[in-house]
Amino acid sequence: MFKIIKEKINFLMDKLRRKVAYVPAVSDTVKSLQDVGLDLTEDQNGET
């Protein structure tokens, strides 16, 4: 019983760590694109 609970907790913690680790990677990628002149925050097609 405790083994199953421990496995579930480890699984959930692993998912949480992966989500937290993903956010800075995306932020770094967007910053790198901005450094080379691509700004992903601007609306390129003029629609609102």
PDB file of N, CA, C, O and CB in Angstrom:
ATOM      1  N   MET A   1       0.822  -1.200   0.000  1.00  0.00           N
ATOM      2  CA  MET A   1       0.000   0.000   0.000  1.00  0.00           C
ATOM      3  C   MET A   1       0.863   1.260   0.000  1.00  0.00           C
ATOM      4  O   MET A   1       0.652   2.173  -0.798  1.00  0.00           O
ATOM      5  CB  MET A   1      -0.934   0.000   1.207  1.00  0.00           C
ATOM      6  N   PHE A   2       1.847   1.295   0.917  1.00  0.00           N
ATOM      7  CA  PHE A   2       2.716   2.467   0.991  1.00  0.00           C
ATOM      8  C   PHE A   2       3.590   2.597  -0.254  1.00  0.00           C
ATOM      9  O   PHE A   2       3.945   3.703  -0.662  1.00  0.00           O
ATOM     10  CB  PHE A   2       3.593   2.395   2.238  1.00  0.00           C
ATOM     11  N   LYS A   3       3.929   1.468  -0.846  1.00  0.00           N
ATOM     12  CA  LYS A   3       4.746   1.499  -2.061  1.00  0.00           C
ATOM     13  C   LYS A   3       3.973   2.168  -3.207  1.00  0.00           C
ATOM     14  O   LYS A   3       4.545   2.941  -3.975  1.00  0.00           O
ATOM     15  CB  LYS A   3       5.175   0.062  -2.464  1.00  0.00           C
ATOM     16  N   ILE A   4       2.691   1.871  -3.315  1.00  0.00           N
ATOM     17  CA  ILE A   4       1.865   2.466  -4.367  1.00  0.00           C
ATOM     18  C   ILE A   4       1.747   3.964  -4.148  1.00  0.00           C
ATOM     19  O   ILE A   4       1.864   4.743  -5.094  1.00  0.00           O
ATOM     20  CB  ILE A   4       0.465   1.814  -4.403  1.00  0.00           C
ATOM     21  N   ILE A   5       1.517   4.372  -2.909  1.00  0.00           N
ATOM     22  CA  ILE A   5       1.406   5.799  -2.593  1.00  0.00           C
ATOM     23  C   ILE A   5       2.721   6.508  -2.884  1.00  0.00           C
ATOM     24  O   ILE A   5       2.727   7.606  -3.440  1.00  0.00           O
ATOM     25  CB  ILE A   5       1.006   6.002  -1.117  1.00  0.00           C
ATOM     26  N   LYS A   6       3.831   5.887  -2.512  1.00  0.00           N
ATOM     27  CA  LYS A   6       5.145   6.481  -2.761  1.00  0.00           C
ATOM     28  C   LYS A   6       5.393   6.636  -4.268  1.00  0.00           C
ATOM     29  O   LYS A   6       5.925   7.657  -4.702  1.00  0.00           O
ATOM     30  CB  LYS A   6       6.256   5.617  -2.122  1.00  0.00           C
ATOM     31  N   GLU A   7       5.016   5.643  -5.058  1.00  0.00           N
ATOM     32  CA  GLU A   7       5.184   5.715  -6.509  1.00  0.00           C
ATOM     33  C   GLU A   7       4.333   6.833  -7.110  1.00  0.00           C
ATOM     34  O   GLU A   7       4.787   7.547  -8.004  1.00  0.00           O
ATOM     35  CB  GLU A   7       4.820   4.372  -7.153  1.00  0.00           C
ATOM     36  N   LYS A   8       3.101   6.987  -6.622  1.00  0.00           N
ATOM     37  CA  LYS A   8       2.224   8.054  -7.114  1.00  0.00           C
ATOM     38  C   LYS A   8       2.802   9.424  -6.778  1.00  0.00           C
ATOM     39  O   LYS A   8       2.792  10.325  -7.616  1.00  0.00           O
ATOM     40  CB  LYS A   8       0.811   7.913  -6.517  1.00  0.00           C
ATOM     41  N   ILE A   9       3.304   9.583  -5.563  1.00  0.00           N
ATOM     42  CA  ILE A   9       3.899  10.855  -5.148  1.00  0.00           C
ATOM     43  C   ILE A   9       5.132  11.145  -5.988  1.00  0.00           C
ATOM     44  O   ILE A   9       5.320  12.276  -6.436  1.00  0.00           O
ATOM     45  CB  ILE A   9       4.264  10.831  -3.645  1.00  0.00           C
ATOM     46  N   ASN A  10       5.968  10.148  -6.209  1.00  0.00           N
ATOM     47  CA  ASN A  10       7.162  10.338  -7.041  1.00  0.00           C
ATOM     48  C   ASN A  10       6.779  10.715  -8.472  1.00  0.00           C
ATOM     49  O   ASN A  10       7.435  11.554  -9.089  1.00  0.00           O
ATOM     50  CB  ASN A  10       8.023   9.061  -7.044  1.00  0.00           C
ATOM     51  N   PHE A  11       5.726  10.102  -8.996  1.00  0.00           N
ATOM     52  CA  PHE A  11       5.255  10.408 -10.343  1.00  0.00           C
ATOM     53  C   PHE A  11       4.774  11.853 -10.434  1.00  0.00           C
ATOM     54  O   PHE A  11       5.115  12.568 -11.376  1.00  0.00           O
ATOM     55  CB  PHE A  11       4.130   9.446 -10.748  1.00  0.00           C
ATOM     56  N   LEU A  12       3.976  12.280  -9.450  1.00  0.00           N
ATOM     57  CA  LEU A  12       3.470  13.651  -9.447  1.00  0.00           C
ATOM     58  C   LEU A  12       4.604  14.663  -9.275  1.00  0.00           C
ATOM     59  O   LEU A  12       4.600  15.708  -9.926  1.00  0.00           O
ATOM     60  CB  LEU A  12       2.433  13.831  -8.334  1.00  0.00           C
ATOM     61  N   MET A  13       5.561  14.370  -8.420  1.00  0.00           N
ATOM     62  CA  MET A  13       6.694  15.277  -8.214  1.00  0.00           C
ATOM     63  C   MET A  13       7.544  15.366  -9.479  1.00  0.00           C
ATOM     64  O   MET A  13       8.055  16.437  -9.809  1.00  0.00           O
ATOM     65  CB  MET A  13       7.557  14.806  -7.023  1.00  0.00           C
ATOM     66  N   ASP A  14       7.698  14.255 -10.184  1.00  0.00           N
ATOM     67  CA  ASP A  14       8.447  14.256 -11.435  1.00  0.00           C
ATOM     68  C   ASP A  14       7.756  15.132 -12.481  1.00  0.00           C
ATOM     69  O   ASP A  14       8.413  15.898 -13.188  1.00  0.00           O
ATOM     70  CB  ASP A  14       8.609  12.823 -11.963  1.00  0.00           C
ATOM     71  N   LYS A  15       6.418  15.015 -12.577  1.00  0.00           N
ATOM     72  CA  LYS A  15       5.667  15.852 -13.508  1.00  0.00           C
ATOM     73  C   LYS A  15       5.821  17.322 -13.149  1.00  0.00           C
ATOM     74  O   LYS A  15       5.988  18.162 -14.032  1.00  0.00           O
ATOM     75  CB  LYS A  15       4.185  15.459 -13.514  1.00  0.00           C
ATOM     76  N   LEU A  16       5.765  17.636 -11.873  1.00  0.00           N
ATOM     77  CA  LEU A  16       5.904  19.018 -11.423  1.00  0.00           C
ATOM     78  C   LEU A  16       7.299  19.553 -11.744  1.00  0.00           C
ATOM     79  O   LEU A  16       7.434  20.678 -12.224  1.00  0.00           O
ATOM     80  CB  LEU A  16       5.628  19.123  -9.915  1.00  0.00           C
ATOM     81  N   ARG A  17       8.327  18.762 -11.484  1.00  0.00           N
ATOM     82  CA  ARG A  17       9.701  19.185 -11.792  1.00  0.00           C
ATOM     83  C   ARG A  17       9.875  19.433 -13.283  1.00  0.00           C
ATOM     84  O   ARG A  17      10.553  20.383 -13.675  1.00  0.00           O
ATOM     85  CB  ARG A  17      10.712  18.129 -11.316  1.00  0.00           C
ATOM     86  N   ARG A  18       9.277  18.598 -14.115  1.00  0.00           N
ATOM     87  CA  ARG A  18       9.386  18.775 -15.559  1.00  0.00           C
ATOM     88  C   ARG A  18       8.700  20.061 -16.018  1.00  0.00           C
ATOM     89  O   ARG A  18       9.225  20.756 -16.888  1.00  0.00           O
ATOM     90  CB  ARG A  18       8.784  17.574 -16.284  1.00  0.00           C
ATOM     91  N   LYS A  19       7.543  20.389 -15.453  1.00  0.00           N
ATOM     92  CA  LYS A  19       6.851  21.622 -15.811  1.00  0.00           C
ATOM     93  C   LYS A  19       7.647  22.837 -15.371  1.00  0.00           C
ATOM     94  O   LYS A  19       7.760  23.808 -16.119  1.00  0.00           O
ATOM     95  CB  LYS A  19       5.458  21.654 -15.191  1.00  0.00           C
ATOM     96  N   VAL A  20       8.195  22.795 -14.176  1.00  0.00           N
ATOM     97  CA  VAL A  20       8.987  23.913 -13.669  1.00  0.00           C
ATOM     98  C   VAL A  20      10.256  24.073 -14.494  1.00  0.00           C
ATOM     99  O   VAL A  20      10.675  25.197 -14.770  1.00  0.00           O
ATOM    100  CB  VAL A  20       9.335  23.707 -12.180  1.00  0.00           C
ATOM    101  N   ALA A  21      10.868  22.974 -14.889  1.00  0.00           N
ATOM    102  CA  ALA A  21      12.096  23.027 -15.685  1.00  0.00           C
ATOM    103  C   ALA A  21      11.803  23.522 -17.101  1.00  0.00           C
ATOM    104  O   ALA A  21      12.684  24.096 -17.742  1.00  0.00           O
ATOM    105  CB  ALA A  21      12.767  21.642 -15.734  1.00  0.00           C
ATOM    106  N   TYR A  22      10.606  23.314 -17.591  1.00  0.00           N
ATOM    107  CA  TYR A  22      10.250  23.695 -18.956  1.00  0.00           C
ATOM    108  C   TYR A  22      10.119  25.207 -19.111  1.00  0.00           C
ATOM    109  O   TYR A  22      10.494  25.757 -20.147  1.00  0.00           O
ATOM    110  CB  TYR A  22       8.950  23.022 -19.361  1.00  0.00           C
ATOM    111  N   VAL A  23       9.596  25.877 -18.100  1.00  0.00           N
ATOM    112  CA  VAL A  23       9.328  27.304 -18.202  1.00  0.00           C
ATOM    113  C   VAL A  23      10.595  28.128 -18.457  1.00  0.00           C
ATOM    114  O   VAL A  23      10.591  28.956 -19.368  1.00  0.00           O
ATOM    115  CB  VAL A  23       8.654  27.783 -16.940  1.00  0.00           C
ATOM    116  N   PRO A  24      11.685  27.937 -17.689  1.00  0.00           N
ATOM    117  CA  PRO A  24      12.886  28.720 -17.985  1.00  0.00           C
ATOM    118  C   PRO A  24      13.459  28.428 -19.372  1.00  0.00           C
ATOM    119  O   PRO A  24      14.014  29.323 -20.009  1.00  0.00           O
ATOM    120  CB  PRO A  24      13.942  28.452 -16.938  1.00  0.00           C
ATOM    121  N   ALA A  25      13.334  27.210 -19.838  1.00  0.00           N
ATOM    122  CA  ALA A  25      13.852  26.861 -21.156  1.00  0.00           C
ATOM    123  C   ALA A  25      13.114  27.652 -22.238  1.00  0.00           C
ATOM    124  O   ALA A  25      13.738  28.134 -23.184  1.00  0.00           O
ATOM    125  CB  ALA A  25      13.718  25.342 -21.408  1.00  0.00           C
ATOM    126  N   VAL A  26      11.807  27.787 -22.108  1.00  0.00           N
ATOM    127  CA  VAL A  26      11.030  28.555 -23.075  1.00  0.00           C
ATOM    128  C   VAL A  26      11.415  30.028 -22.980  1.00  0.00           C
ATOM    129  O   VAL A  26      11.582  30.701 -23.997  1.00  0.00           O
ATOM    130  CB  VAL A  26       9.507  28.368 -22.836  1.00  0.00           C
ATOM    131  N   SER A  27      11.553  30.520 -21.758  1.00  0.00           N
ATOM    132  CA  SER A  27      11.933  31.914 -21.555  1.00  0.00           C
ATOM    133  C   SER A  27      13.286  32.205 -22.202  1.00  0.00           C
ATOM    134  O   SER A  27      13.452  33.233 -22.859  1.00  0.00           O
ATOM    135  CB  SER A  27      11.977  32.244 -20.055  1.00  0.00           C
ATOM    136  N   ASP A  28      14.246  31.310 -22.019  1.00  0.00           N
ATOM    137  CA  ASP A  28      15.566  31.488 -22.622  1.00  0.00           C
ATOM    138  C   ASP A  28      15.495  31.463 -24.144  1.00  0.00           C
ATOM    139  O   ASP A  28      16.198  32.219 -24.814  1.00  0.00           O
ATOM    140  CB  ASP A  28      16.521  30.407 -22.130  1.00  0.00           C
ATOM    141  N   THR A  29      14.655  30.604 -24.681  1.00  0.00           N
ATOM    142  CA  THR A  29      14.507  30.521 -26.136  1.00  0.00           C
ATOM    143  C   THR A  29      13.923  31.810 -26.694  1.00  0.00           C
ATOM    144  O   THR A  29      14.405  32.330 -27.700  1.00  0.00           O
ATOM    145  CB  THR A  29      13.619  29.330 -26.520  1.00  0.00           C
ATOM    146  N   VAL A  30      12.878  32.329 -26.037  1.00  0.00           N
ATOM    147  CA  VAL A  30      12.266  33.577 -26.498  1.00  0.00           C
ATOM    148  C   VAL A  30      13.267  34.715 -26.405  1.00  0.00           C
ATOM    149  O   VAL A  30      13.340  35.545 -27.311  1.00  0.00           O
ATOM    150  CB  VAL A  30      11.005  33.906 -25.676  1.00  0.00           C
ATOM    151  N   LYS A  31      14.042  34.770 -25.322  1.00  0.00           N
ATOM    152  CA  LYS A  31      15.047  35.825 -25.167  1.00  0.00           C
ATOM    153  C   LYS A  31      16.101  35.713 -26.264  1.00  0.00           C
ATOM    154  O   LYS A  31      16.519  36.727 -26.823  1.00  0.00           O
ATOM    155  CB  LYS A  31      15.711  35.747 -23.772  1.00  0.00           C
ATOM    156  N   SER A  32      16.529  34.507 -26.573  1.00  0.00           N
ATOM    157  CA  SER A  32      17.517  34.318 -27.635  1.00  0.00           C
ATOM    158  C   SER A  32      16.973  34.773 -28.979  1.00  0.00           C
ATOM    159  O   SER A  32      17.699  35.383 -29.764  1.00  0.00           O
ATOM    160  CB  SER A  32      17.941  32.854 -27.714  1.00  0.00           C
ATOM    161  N   LEU A  33      15.704  34.487 -29.255  1.00  0.00           N
ATOM    162  CA  LEU A  33      15.096  34.938 -30.506  1.00  0.00           C
ATOM    163  C   LEU A  33      14.998  36.458 -30.547  1.00  0.00           C
ATOM    164  O   LEU A  33      15.188  37.063 -31.602  1.00  0.00           O
ATOM    165  CB  LEU A  33      13.706  34.316 -30.681  1.00  0.00           C
ATOM    166  N   GLN A  34      14.704  37.077 -29.408  1.00  0.00           N
ATOM    167  CA  GLN A  34      14.646  38.533 -29.359  1.00  0.00           C
ATOM    168  C   GLN A  34      16.029  39.133 -29.583  1.00  0.00           C
ATOM    169  O   GLN A  34      16.155  40.193 -30.195  1.00  0.00           O
ATOM    170  CB  GLN A  34      14.073  39.004 -28.016  1.00  0.00           C
ATOM    171  N   ASP A  35      17.060  38.462 -29.092  1.00  0.00           N
ATOM    172  CA  ASP A  35      18.431  38.946 -29.281  1.00  0.00           C
ATOM    173  C   ASP A  35      18.827  38.989 -30.753  1.00  0.00           C
ATOM    174  O   ASP A  35      19.624  39.835 -31.158  1.00  0.00           O
ATOM    175  CB  ASP A  35      19.406  38.066 -28.516  1.00  0.00           C
ATOM    176  N   VAL A  36      18.272  38.078 -31.555  1.00  0.00           N
ATOM    177  CA  VAL A  36      18.598  38.074 -32.981  1.00  0.00           C
ATOM    178  C   VAL A  36      17.608  38.886 -33.807  1.00  0.00           C
ATOM    179  O   VAL A  36      17.698  38.919 -35.034  1.00  0.00           O
ATOM    180  CB  VAL A  36      18.642  36.653 -33.496  1.00  0.00           C
ATOM    181  N   GLY A  37      16.661  39.544 -33.131  1.00  0.00           N
ATOM    182  CA  GLY A  37      15.766  40.456 -33.831  1.00  0.00           C
ATOM    183  C   GLY A  37      14.344  39.985 -34.030  1.00  0.00           C
ATOM    184  O   GLY A  37      13.551  40.698 -34.646  1.00  0.00           O
ATOM    185  N   LEU A  38      13.991  38.819 -33.538  1.00  0.00           N
ATOM    186  CA  LEU A  38      12.621  38.335 -33.662  1.00  0.00           C
ATOM    187  C   LEU A  38      11.879  38.616 -32.364  1.00  0.00           C
ATOM    188  O   LEU A  38      12.275  38.135 -31.303  1.00  0.00           O
ATOM    189  CB  LEU A  38      12.589  36.819 -34.002  1.00  0.00           C
ATOM    190  N   ASP A  39      10.804  39.395 -32.445  1.00  0.00           N
ATOM    191  CA  ASP A  39      10.009  39.689 -31.259  1.00  0.00           C
ATOM    192  C   ASP A  39       8.680  38.967 -31.391  1.00  0.00           C
ATOM    193  O   ASP A  39       7.851  39.332 -32.225  1.00  0.00           O
ATOM    194  CB  ASP A  39       9.799  41.225 -31.076  1.00  0.00           C
ATOM    195  N   LEU A  40       8.475  37.952 -30.576  1.00  0.00           N
ATOM    196  CA  LEU A  40       7.276  37.138 -30.676  1.00  0.00           C
ATOM    197  C   LEU A  40       6.079  37.766 -29.976  1.00  0.00           C
ATOM    198  O   LEU A  40       4.973  37.231 -30.055  1.00  0.00           O
ATOM    199  CB  LEU A  40       7.538  35.776 -30.105  1.00  0.00           C
ATOM    200  N   THR A  41       6.275  38.881 -29.298  1.00  0.00           N
ATOM    201  CA  THR A  41       5.178  39.504 -28.576  1.00  0.00           C
ATOM    202  C   THR A  41       4.387  40.473 -29.440  1.00  0.00           C
ATOM    203  O   THR A  41       3.283  40.860 -29.054  1.00  0.00           O
ATOM    204  CB  THR A  41       5.705  40.219 -27.367  1.00  0.00           C
ATOM    205  N   GLU A  42       4.902  40.876 -30.582  1.00  0.00           N
ATOM    206  CA  GLU A  42       4.207  41.798 -31.455  1.00  0.00           C
ATOM    207  C   GLU A  42       3.230  41.059 -32.363  1.00  0.00           C
ATOM    208  O   GLU A  42       3.477  39.922 -32.766  1.00  0.00           O
ATOM    209  CB  GLU A  42       5.205  42.591 -32.285  1.00  0.00           C
ATOM    210  N   ASP A  43       2.131  41.710 -32.675  1.00  0.00           N
ATOM    211  CA  ASP A  43       1.154  41.157 -33.603  1.00  0.00           C
ATOM    212  C   ASP A  43       1.630  41.440 -35.025  1.00  0.00           C
ATOM    213  O   ASP A  43       1.671  42.595 -35.449  1.00  0.00           O
ATOM    214  CB  ASP A  43      -0.270  41.756 -33.352  1.00  0.00           C
ATOM    215  N   GLN A  44       1.983  40.410 -35.748  1.00  0.00           N
ATOM    216  CA  GLN A  44       2.592  40.572 -37.060  1.00  0.00           C
ATOM    217  C   GLN A  44       1.582  40.793 -38.172  1.00  0.00           C
ATOM    218  O   GLN A  44       1.937  41.353 -39.209  1.00  0.00           O
ATOM    219  CB  GLN A  44       3.420  39.377 -37.378  1.00  0.00           C
ATOM    220  N   ASN A  45       0.317  40.369 -37.992  1.00  0.00           N
ATOM    221  CA  ASN A  45      -0.636  40.452 -39.096  1.00  0.00           C
ATOM    222  C   ASN A  45      -1.596  41.630 -38.967  1.00  0.00           C
ATOM    223  O   ASN A  45      -2.452  41.805 -39.834  1.00  0.00           O
ATOM    224  CB  ASN A  45      -1.423  39.174 -39.185  1.00  0.00           C
ATOM    225  N   GLY A  46      -1.487  42.434 -37.931  1.00  0.00           N
ATOM    226  CA  GLY A  46      -2.283  43.641 -37.797  1.00  0.00           C
ATOM    227  C   GLY A  46      -3.688  43.430 -37.273  1.00  0.00           C
ATOM    228  O   GLY A  46      -4.425  44.403 -37.116  1.00  0.00           O
ATOM    229  N   GLU A  47      -4.088  42.206 -36.996  1.00  0.00           N
ATOM    230  CA  GLU A  47      -5.409  41.934 -36.452  1.00  0.00           C
ATOM    231  C   GLU A  47      -5.389  42.125 -34.947  1.00  0.00           C
ATOM    232  O   GLU A  47      -4.361  41.914 -34.302  1.00  0.00           O
ATOM    233  CB  GLU A  47      -5.871  40.511 -36.813  1.00  0.00           C
ATOM    234  N   THR A  48      -6.538  42.530 -34.379  1.00  0.00           N
ATOM    235  CA  THR A  48      -6.623  42.682 -32.928  1.00  0.00           C
ATOM    236  C   THR A  48      -7.608  41.721 -32.340  1.00  0.00           C
ATOM    237  O   THR A  48      -7.809  41.708 -31.126  1.00  0.00           O
ATOM    238  CB  THR A  48      -7.005  44.091 -32.556  1.00  0.00           C
TER     239      THR A  48
END
